[in-house]
Amino acid sequence: MVGRRSAKDTAKLIEEVARGNRLLEDIKDPQLRETVRLALRLHKDPYTGPDARTRSRIRSRVLFGLHPRNATVLDRLAVVFELLGRPTPYAMRALAIGLIVVAIGASTAVVSAGTVADDPLYSVKITSEQMRLALATSPEDRAVVELSIAEHRLAEATALATLGDEDNAIVATSEYGEHMANAAAELAQVEMLQPETATLVIQLQQRIDDHRATAVAVLARLAEDPTRSAASTALAVIASRGSPTPDLSPAAAIAQDAADTADQAAAVAERKAAPPRAAGTAQSSGTADRAAPTVVNATGPSGASARTETARSERVSKKERAAGAARKAADEAKAAAKKAKEGSRRTPAPNKGDDSKNRDD
């Protein structure tokens, strides 16, 4: 080596070798060649990150310091709208919106299952019941749905009687008889053709016995409260056992018994609605004289008698509506009982004589 190289010359030499402009073997000075080789090696093997144990310790420390909160309803709605707002196909958007509508409708139907008459969601309950009936195809399925609806009406009758709403309780009782008659009429159509239907008829009769036991228990509880004694009239119709009809098939007999229950409930409602309408003709002259001061007070400045008459007319109107609804349900129950009788006649039992003849052959 002719002279002593400076640090600048060494750095230039390292850069030339790194770029490939000069080979490491072309360096004649062994000490300089070793220096360039070490520099290139350090350049190719840079400083590595922390080891696995150190990374795990750092991760645990960071995660331990985080305190995430649960997602709120607004957060979930924001995510739903963000997903719907993305440029997804229209079919996917329609499917998502449809699923949301179905979920809301299902939850509303579940909530409305325990409602009674005059509740805001009672119409939703009636609509869901009609949809279930429309989806039932076979007579057995329709009978099961009708039985479920009848049990809903029984629950409504007991709840309304407990609340003291005798008018709506009587209507629910009459509708209970209507749906029980419909269930029996559906089974009567195939009672003689399908032997397994006899098991369903027996189960239906057992459920009716359970319903009577429930009505008796509620009546015993209402008898302890004098203010609820009038409302127990509706449940008394269910608690009473009808007389058996020997000339009918089991399903047709159940339908006739249910129709009698609905008719008795409608008769009770009509009796409750009839006295206010006939009060004007049934009063004697002495009673009319005693009622005269009430008319005079109606012209007074307070108007208390006028408000009393208005409230009385509203009660009469409610009883009349209840009587009409109960009678309509009773007529439907009678039609179902008639259908059950005709269905049992159209489906005779298999001819045993033919079977014995076939066995002889």
Secondary structure, 3 states (H helix, E strand, C coil): CCCCCCHHHHHHHHHHHHHCCCCHHHCCCHHHHHHHHHHHHHHHCCCCCCCHHHHHHHHHHHHHCCCCCCCCHHHHHHHHHHHHHCCCCHHHHHHHHHHHHHHHHHHHHHHHCCCCCCCCCHHHHHHHHHHHHHHCCCHHHHHHHHHHHHHHHHHHHHHHHHHCCHHHHHHHHHHHHHHHHHHHHHHHHCCCCCCCHHHHHHHHHHHHHHHHHHHHHHHHHHHCCHHHCCCHHHHHHHHCCCCCCCCCCHHHHHHHHHHHHHHHHHHHHHHHHHHHHHHHHHCCHHHHHHHHHHHHHHCCCCCHHHHHHHHHHHHHHHHHHHHHHHHHHHHHHHHHHHHHHHHHHHCCCCCHHHHHHHHHC
